[in-house]
């Protein structure tokens, strides 16, 4: 009999597996099959020899040794990434819990009952003591998944697990890009601080010279106060950039997840201008199929699709098996003797007849959730396309901006030197020198900002193009 029950349960499990979930079909991408073109966009044919973001590991793209060490520290210590990894572990456990419902749960059990019957109940006219001992194996409430309800719930849990894996990849790519962006911002602010200090030193020298001439009656009070404005402007910038540098360091410590060693902090932005590689964007279809946030949205869509199968199965009968086999005796020593075997097999079936429309409402909820997931998936694709297009638009013009700003800085530098020479010869006023100096100072600041924008654009491209082949791993084994 034990063998018959086991065979019946195994056969029932094999018959299960029919799914009522609708067949999944990936929605068409609601974006163009090519990246935008026009005056703002660079000709991508000139980058055919360059790698795509997904072909490069982050350690191959961020080639600055300091930056590589910082990214390594962040991957080890960042709390957001740690939470994302723990979410994966939780989703894996939840999937395993749901998957276990596909199989019978066998429990070993033993019991002993001691009971005294009154003489009126014993049937012998005398009080009676009854001892009962049982031991055996049992299957409790195993659902035969003939209509795929349990399997659909398992599939939904699997897609949720895969979605958390893609979410972790998304967090990791964002973290790598954020570390790089913070590093570059700190380098730029440190360079701006150094520029302000150098400008202050130069302006103080000029101020002392003008003050000496003023005290000797060779210069006016207007010129002296004009020189003072330049000194005070530089002092204000020093205070401002000192604050920004401190805040940048605090932000870097936060994203790295620990205090950054001083030897890993950047010196100036000019030292990191060759720290990044150029990239080609590749085809939209490649990018959209490999970005983790889009893969996450698709996994959630598949999970919502599987939920429809579970909701549909609720309209059909549910068959549950309860069985047990073992031994029983009124004496402990006779528990395993011949004739002491006991068994129980109690299949149960439930068929929904009237539930006030709850099953229909649950199905409607599942279908609406699927439609919401479709819209969210399409929105993720549109957002990704827009992010890449914006980054490509900036890349198409940023080198021209850098070149123009460099030329402007060189021209204002020459103008400042000429006006300074004319003032020293007495052929020009100090107002022209002051205007030239302010123009040069502003041009130098803008040059640092444009260089920062170019490097930050490369980091952004790496991120929005789904960068990091070592992050594009298949789902973790369960």
KOLKOLMI-231793 format. One record per residue (C-alpha): y, z, x. Coordinates in steps of 0.05 Angstrom, whole numbers, plus 32768, in hexadecimal, padded with zeros to 4 digits. Layout:
KOLKOLMI-231793
<rec <Y,Z,X>>
...
END
This chain:
KOLKOLMI-231793
<rec <8000,8000,8000>>
<rec <802F,800F,803A>>
<rec <8024,7FC9,8054>>
<rec <8031,7FAA,800F>>
<rec <8073,7FCE,8007>>
<rec <8089,7FBA,804D>>
<rec <8076,7F71,8041>>
<rec <809C,7F72,7FFF>>
<rec <80DB,7F8D,801F>>
<rec <80D8,7F5C,8059>>
<rec <80CC,7F21,802A>>
<rec <8106,7F37,7FFE>>
<rec <8134,7F3B,803A>>
<rec <811F,7EF5,804F>>
<rec <812E,7EDA,800A>>
<rec <8174,7EF8,800D>>
<rec <81AC,7ED2,802C>>
<rec <81C5,7EA4,7FF6>>
<rec <8211,7EA6,7FF9>>
<rec <8241,7E98,7FC0>>
<rec <827D,7E93,7FEE>>
<rec <82A1,7E50,7FEB>>
<rec <8296,7E21,8026>>
<rec <82CD,7E2C,805A>>
<rec <82F9,7DF2,806E>>
<rec <8332,7DFB,809F>>
<rec <8374,7DEB,807E>>
<rec <839C,7DB0,8099>>
<rec <83D2,7DC5,80C9>>
<rec <8415,7DBF,80A5>>
<rec <8439,7DA6,80E4>>
<rec <8443,7D66,810A>>
<rec <840C,7D4E,8139>>
<rec <843F,7D45,8171>>
<rec <8475,7D71,818E>>
<rec <84BE,7D61,817B>>
<rec <84E3,7D2D,81A4>>
<rec <852D,7D20,81AF>>
<rec <8566,7D2E,81DF>>
<rec <8554,7D78,81E4>>
<rec <850C,7D6C,81F8>>
<rec <84F1,7D5B,823D>>
<rec <84C4,7D1F,8246>>
<rec <847F,7D3F,824B>>
<rec <8462,7D02,826D>>
<rec <8482,7D1A,82AE>>
<rec <8457,7D58,82AA>>
<rec <8413,7D36,82A4>>
<rec <83FD,7D54,82E6>>
<rec <8410,7D9B,82D2>>
<rec <83DE,7DCA,82B2>>
<rec <83E2,7DE2,826B>>
<rec <83ED,7E2C,825C>>
<rec <83A5,7E36,8244>>
<rec <838A,7E19,8285>>
<rec <83AD,7E4E,82B0>>
<rec <839B,7E96,82B9>>
<rec <83D8,7EC3,82B8>>
<rec <83CC,7ED2,8302>>
<rec <83D2,7E87,830F>>
<rec <8411,7E7F,82E7>>
<rec <8436,7EBF,82FE>>
<rec <842E,7EB5,8349>>
<rec <845F,7EEB,8360>>
<rec <8434,7F23,8380>>
<rec <845F,7F5B,8364>>
<rec <845D,7F3E,831E>>
<rec <8412,7F35,8322>>
<rec <8409,7F7E,8334>>
<rec <8437,7F93,82FB>>
<rec <8410,7F6A,82C9>>
<rec <83CF,7F88,82E3>>
<rec <83EB,7FCE,82D8>>
<rec <8402,7FBC,8292>>
<rec <83BD,7FA1,827F>>
<rec <839E,7FE2,8296>>
<rec <83D1,8013,8279>>
<rec <83F7,7FF5,823F>>
<rec <83EC,801D,81FF>>
<rec <83F5,7FE3,81CF>>
<rec <83BD,7FBD,81F2>>
<rec <8393,7FFC,81F2>>
<rec <839C,8003,81A7>>
<rec <8389,7FBA,819D>>
<rec <8349,7FC5,81C6>>
<rec <8338,8003,819C>>
<rec <8343,7FDB,815D>>
<rec <830E,7FAB,8175>>
<rec <82DD,7FE4,8180>>
<rec <82EB,7FFE,813A>>
<rec <82E2,7FB9,811B>>
<rec <82A2,7FAF,8141>>
<rec <8287,7FF1,8126>>
<rec <829D,7FDF,80DF>>
<rec <827A,7F9C,80E5>>
<rec <823A,7FBD,80FD>>
<rec <823D,7FED,80C2>>
<rec <8244,7FB4,8091>>
<rec <820E,7F8B,80B4>>
<rec <81DD,7FC5,80B0>>
<rec <81DD,7FBE,8064>>
<rec <81B4,7F7E,806C>>
<rec <8179,7FA7,8083>>
<rec <8150,7FDE,8062>>
<rec <8161,8024,8079>>
<rec <8120,804A,8086>>
<rec <8122,8095,8089>>
<rec <80ED,80C7,809B>>
<rec <80EB,8103,806E>>
<rec <80C2,8141,8065>>
<rec <80C5,8177,8030>>
<rec <80A4,81B8,801C>>
<rec <80A8,81D6,7FD6>>
<rec <8095,821D,7FC4>>
<rec <8095,822D,7F7A>>
<rec <807A,8265,7F4E>>
<rec <8069,8253,7F06>>
<rec <806A,8288,7ED0>>
<rec <8029,8294,7EAA>>
<rec <8045,8270,7E6D>>
<rec <804F,8231,7E97>>
<rec <8012,8232,7EC3>>
<rec <7FE1,821C,7E8D>>
<rec <7FAF,8250,7EA6>>
<rec <7FCE,828E,7E87>>
<rec <7FDC,82A9,7ECC>>
<rec <8018,82A3,7EFA>>
<rec <800E,826D,7F2E>>
<rec <802C,825F,7F73>>
<rec <8033,8215,7F84>>
<rec <803C,81FA,7FCB>>
<rec <804C,81B0,7FD7>>
<rec <8054,818C,8019>>
<rec <8069,8143,8022>>
<rec <807A,8118,805D>>
<rec <8088,80CE,8060>>
<rec <80B6,8092,806A>>
<rec <80E6,8079,8035>>
<rec <8116,8040,8026>>
<rec <8150,8056,7FFA>>
<rec <817E,8027,7FD4>>
<rec <8171,7FE6,7FFA>>
<rec <8195,7FAD,7FD7>>
<rec <8172,7F6A,7FD5>>
<rec <81AB,7F3C,7FE7>>
<rec <8193,7F02,7FBC>>
<rec <81DA,7EEA,7FAC>>
<rec <81FB,7EF8,7FEF>>
<rec <8228,7F32,7FDC>>
<rec <8215,7F5C,8018>>
<rec <8214,7F20,8046>>
<rec <8259,7F0B,802F>>
<rec <8273,7F51,803E>>
<rec <8253,7F4D,8082>>
<rec <8274,7F0A,808F>>
<rec <82B7,7F26,807B>>
<rec <82AE,7F61,80AB>>
<rec <829A,7F30,80E3>>
<rec <82DA,7F07,80D9>>
<rec <8303,7F46,80D9>>
<rec <82E3,7F59,811B>>
<rec <82F2,7F14,8137>>
<rec <833A,7F19,811E>>
<rec <8344,7F5A,8144>>
<rec <832A,7F39,8182>>
<rec <835D,7F01,817B>>
<rec <8393,7F36,816C>>
<rec <8383,7F57,81AF>>
<rec <8389,7F14,81D3>>
<rec <83CC,7F09,81B1>>
<rec <83E3,7F4E,81C7>>
<rec <83CB,7F41,820D>>
<rec <83EF,7EFE,8214>>
<rec <842F,7F1E,81F7>>
<rec <8428,7F58,8227>>
<rec <8422,7F2A,8263>>
<rec <8460,7F04,824D>>
<rec <8487,7F43,823E>>
<rec <8479,7F60,8282>>
<rec <8490,7F20,82A3>>
<rec <84CF,7F1B,8277>>
<rec <84E1,7F64,8286>>
<rec <84D6,7F59,82D0>>
<rec <8503,7F1C,82D0>>
<rec <8538,7F3F,82A7>>
<rec <8539,7F79,82D8>>
<rec <853F,7F49,8312>>
<rec <857A,7F26,82F1>>
<rec <859E,7F67,82E1>>
<rec <8593,7F80,8328>>
<rec <85B1,7F3F,8342>>
<rec <85EC,7F45,8312>>
<rec <85F6,7F8D,832A>>
<rec <85F6,7F76,8372>>
<rec <8627,7F3E,8361>>
<rec <8655,7F71,833F>>
<rec <8652,7F9F,837C>>
<rec <8661,7F66,83AC>>
<rec <869A,7F50,837F>>
<rec <86B6,7F96,837E>>
<rec <86B4,7F9B,83CA>>
<rec <86D8,7F58,83D0>>
<rec <870C,7F6B,839C>>
<rec <8719,7FAF,83BA>>
<rec <8727,7F8E,83FD>>
<rec <8758,7F5E,83DB>>
<rec <8777,7F98,83B4>>
<rec <8783,7FC1,83F3>>
<rec <87A3,7F85,8415>>
<rec <87D0,7F77,83D9>>
<rec <87E2,7FC1,83D4>>
<rec <87F7,7FC2,841C>>
<rec <8823,7F85,8410>>
<rec <883F,7FA5,83D1>>
<rec <8851,7FE5,83F7>>
<rec <8872,7FBA,842C>>
<rec <889B,7F96,83F7>>
<rec <8877,7F54,8401>>
<rec <8853,7F52,83BE>>
<rec <8865,7F62,8376>>
<rec <884A,7F98,8348>>
<rec <882E,7F61,831B>>
<rec <8802,7F47,8353>>
<rec <87EB,7F8D,8363>>
<rec <87D6,7F9B,831B>>
<rec <87B4,7F58,8316>>
<rec <878A,7F6A,8352>>
<rec <877B,7FAD,8332>>
<rec <875F,7F8B,82F4>>
<rec <872C,7F66,831E>>
<rec <8716,7FA7,8340>>
<rec <870F,7FCB,82FD>>
<rec <86E9,7F91,82DE>>
<rec <86B6,7F94,8316>>
<rec <86B1,7FE0,830E>>
<rec <86A3,7FD9,82C4>>
<rec <866C,7FA5,82D2>>
<rec <864D,7FD2,8306>>
<rec <8647,800B,82D4>>
<rec <862C,7FDC,829F>>
<rec <85F8,7FBB,82CB>>
<rec <85E3,7FFD,82E8>>
<rec <85D2,8014,82A1>>
<rec <85AE,7FD2,8292>>
<rec <8584,7FD7,82D1>>
<rec <856F,801E,82BF>>
<rec <855E,8008,8278>>
<rec <8537,7FCD,8292>>
<rec <850E,7FFB,82BF>>
<rec <8500,8029,8284>>
<rec <84EA,7FED,825A>>
<rec <84BD,7FD5,8293>>
<rec <849E,801A,8299>>
<rec <848F,801A,824F>>
<rec <846E,7FD6,824C>>
<rec <8446,7FE3,828C>>
<rec <8430,8026,8270>>
<rec <8440,804E,82AE>>
<rec <8478,8058,82E0>>
<rec <8480,8019,8308>>
<rec <847E,8024,8354>>
<rec <84C0,8014,8377>>
<rec <849F,7FE0,83A3>>
<rec <848B,7FB7,8365>>
<rec <84D2,7FB3,834A>>
<rec <84F6,7F71,8355>>
<rec <8532,7F6A,8383>>
<rec <8559,7F30,8367>>
<rec <854C,7EF6,8338>>
<rec <8554,7EC3,8371>>
<rec <8515,7EE0,8391>>
<rec <84EB,7ECE,8354>>
<rec <8503,7E86,8347>>
<rec <84C1,7E69,835F>>
<rec <8495,7E9F,8340>>
<rec <847F,7E75,8305>>
<rec <845D,7E32,82FB>>
<rec <8474,7DF9,82CE>>
<rec <8449,7DE7,8293>>
<rec <8439,7DAC,8266>>
<rec <8436,7DBC,821C>>
<rec <83F6,7D95,820C>>
<rec <83E8,7D7D,81C5>>
<rec <83FB,7DA7,8188>>
<rec <83B2,7DA6,8170>>
<rec <839B,7DC5,81B2>>
<rec <83D0,7DFB,81B1>>
<rec <83C7,7E0D,8167>>
<rec <837B,7E12,816E>>
<rec <837F,7E40,81AA>>
<rec <83B8,7E6F,819A>>
<rec <839A,7EB3,818A>>
<rec <83C9,7EC3,8151>>
<rec <83B3,7E84,812D>>
<rec <836A,7E92,813B>>
<rec <8376,7ED8,811F>>
<rec <8395,7EBB,80DF>>
<rec <835A,7E8B,80D8>>
<rec <8327,7EC4,80E0>>
<rec <834B,7EEB,80AA>>
<rec <8348,7EAD,807E>>
<rec <82FD,7EA7,8089>>
<rec <82F5,7EF0,8077>>
<rec <831C,7EE7,8037>>
<rec <82F0,7EAB,8027>>
<rec <82B1,7ED6,8031>>
<rec <82CD,7F0B,8002>>
<rec <82CC,7ED8,7FCA>>
<rec <8281,7ED3,7FD3>>
<rec <827A,7F1F,7FCC>>
<rec <82A5,7F1D,7F8D>>
<rec <827C,7EE5,7F6F>>
<rec <823B,7F09,7F7D>>
<rec <8253,7F44,7F54>>
<rec <8246,7F1A,7F15>>
<rec <81FB,7F16,7F24>>
<rec <81C4,7F4B,7F21>>
<rec <81BD,7F7C,7F5A>>
<rec <8176,7F90,7F6D>>
<rec <816C,7FD0,7F93>>
<rec <812B,7FE8,7FB1>>
<rec <8117,8031,7FB8>>
<rec <80D4,803F,7FD8>>
<rec <80AF,8073,8000>>
<rec <806A,807C,801E>>
<rec <804B,80BA,803D>>
<rec <801C,80F5,8033>>
<rec <801D,8131,8005>>
<rec <7FF2,8170,7FFC>>
<rec <7FF4,81B5,7FDF>>
<rec <7FDE,81CF,8022>>
<rec <7FFF,81C1,8065>>
<rec <7FBC,81B9,8087>>
<rec <7FA7,8184,8056>>
<rec <7FE5,8159,805C>>
<rec <7FC3,8120,8082>>
<rec <7F7E,8124,8064>>
<rec <7F5C,80EC,803D>>
<rec <7F79,80E2,7FF9>>
<rec <7FBC,8103,8009>>
<rec <7FE4,80C2,800D>>
<rec <801E,80B9,7FDD>>
<rec <804D,8080,7FCF>>
<rec <8086,806C,7FA2>>
<rec <80A5,8028,7F93>>
<rec <80E0,8027,7F63>>
<rec <8107,7FE5,7F60>>
<rec <8147,7FE8,7F38>>
<rec <8170,7FAF,7F1B>>
<rec <81B6,7FB2,7EFE>>
<rec <81D7,7F79,7ED9>>
<rec <8221,7F7C,7EC7>>
<rec <822B,7F75,7E7D>>
<rec <826F,7F92,7E6D>>
<rec <82A1,7FAC,7EA0>>
<rec <82E3,7F9C,7E7D>>
<rec <82F0,7F60,7EAA>>
<rec <82EF,7F85,7EEC>>
<rec <82C0,7F54,7F0E>>
<rec <82EB,7F19,7EF8>>
<rec <8329,7F3D,7F11>>
<rec <8307,7F4C,7F54>>
<rec <82F6,7F03,7F5B>>
<rec <833E,7EEF,7F4B>>
<rec <8357,7F21,7F7F>>
<rec <8328,7F03,7FB3>>
<rec <833E,7EBC,7FA3>>
<rec <8388,7ECE,7FA6>>
<rec <837C,7EF3,7FE8>>
<rec <835C,7EB3,8002>>
<rec <8399,7E8A,7FEC>>
<rec <83C7,7EBD,800D>>
<rec <839E,7EB8,804D>>
<rec <83A4,7E6B,804B>>
<rec <83F0,7E71,8045>>
<rec <83F2,7EA4,807E>>
<rec <83C7,7E76,80A9>>
<rec <83F5,7E3B,809C>>
<rec <8433,7E66,80A9>>
<rec <8414,7E7C,80EC>>
<rec <840C,7E33,80FF>>
<rec <8453,7E22,80EB>>
<rec <846F,7E5E,8110>>
<rec <8448,7E4C,814F>>
<rec <8460,7E04,814B>>
<rec <84A8,7E1A,8144>>
<rec <84A2,7E4B,817E>>
<rec <8486,7E15,81AC>>
<rec <84BA,7DE2,8195>>
<rec <84F3,7E13,81A2>>
<rec <84D9,7E23,81E7>>
<rec <84D1,7DD8,81F6>>
<rec <8518,7DCB,81DE>>
<rec <8533,7DFE,820F>>
<rec <8507,7DE5,8247>>
<rec <8521,7D9E,823C>>
<rec <8569,7DB3,824B>>
<rec <8564,7DF2,8276>>
<rec <855F,7DCE,82B9>>
<rec <859E,7DA7,82A8>>
<rec <85C1,7DE8,8297>>
<rec <85AC,7E07,82D9>>
<rec <85C4,7DCA,8300>>
<rec <8606,7DC7,82DA>>
<rec <8611,7E12,82E2>>
<rec <8602,7E0E,832D>>
<rec <8634,7DD5,8334>>
<rec <8668,7DFD,830C>>
<rec <865D,7E3A,8338>>
<rec <8665,7E11,8378>>
<rec <86A5,7DF1,835D>>
<rec <86C3,7E34,8348>>
<rec <86B0,7E51,838C>>
<rec <86D5,7E19,83AF>>
<rec <8711,7E22,8380>>
<rec <8713,7E6C,838F>>
<rec <8712,7E61,83DA>>
<rec <874A,7E2D,83D5>>
<rec <8776,7E59,83A9>>
<rec <876B,7E94,83D8>>
<rec <8780,7E6A,8413>>
<rec <87BE,7E50,83EF>>
<rec <87D1,7E97,83DB>>
<rec <87CA,7EB0,8423>>
<rec <87F7,7E78,843A>>
<rec <882A,7E8A,8405>>
<rec <8825,7E48,83E0>>
<rec <8805,7E63,83A1>>
<rec <8808,7EA1,8375>>
<rec <87D3,7ED7,8372>>
<rec <87C9,7EC7,8328>>
<rec <87A6,7E87,833B>>
<rec <877A,7EAD,836C>>
<rec <8769,7EE0,8335>>
<rec <8757,7EA9,8303>>
<rec <872C,7E86,8337>>
<rec <8709,7EC6,8349>>
<rec <86FB,7ED6,8300>>
<rec <86E0,7E90,82F5>>
<rec <86B2,7E96,8331>>
<rec <8699,7EDA,831D>>
<rec <868A,7EC2,82D7>>
<rec <8668,7E83,82F1>>
<rec <863C,7EAC,831F>>
<rec <8628,7ED9,82E6>>
<rec <8619,7E9D,82B9>>
<rec <85EF,7E7D,82F1>>
<rec <85C3,7EBB,82F4>>
<rec <85BD,7EBB,82A8>>
<rec <85A9,7E72,82A6>>
<rec <8576,7E7B,82DD>>
<rec <8559,7EB5,82B6>>
<rec <8556,7E8A,8277>>
<rec <852F,7E54,829D>>
<rec <84FB,7E86,82B7>>
<rec <84F7,7EA9,8274>>
<rec <84EC,7E66,8252>>
<rec <84AF,7E5A,827F>>
<rec <8493,7E9E,826B>>
<rec <84A0,7E8F,8222>>
<rec <847D,7E4C,8228>>
<rec <8441,7E6D,8248>>
<rec <843E,7E9E,820E>>
<rec <8449,7E6F,81D3>>
<rec <8419,7E3B,81F0>>
<rec <83E2,7E6F,81EE>>
<rec <83E1,7E7A,823A>>
<rec <83A8,7E99,825F>>
<rec <8363,7E79,8264>>
<rec <8346,7EBD,8276>>
<rec <835F,7ED6,8233>>
<rec <833F,7E9D,820C>>
<rec <82FA,7EBE,820B>>
<rec <82C7,7EB6,81D5>>
<rec <82BB,7EEF,81A6>>
<rec <829E,7F2D,81C5>>
<rec <8254,7F35,81BD>>
<rec <8241,7F65,8186>>
END
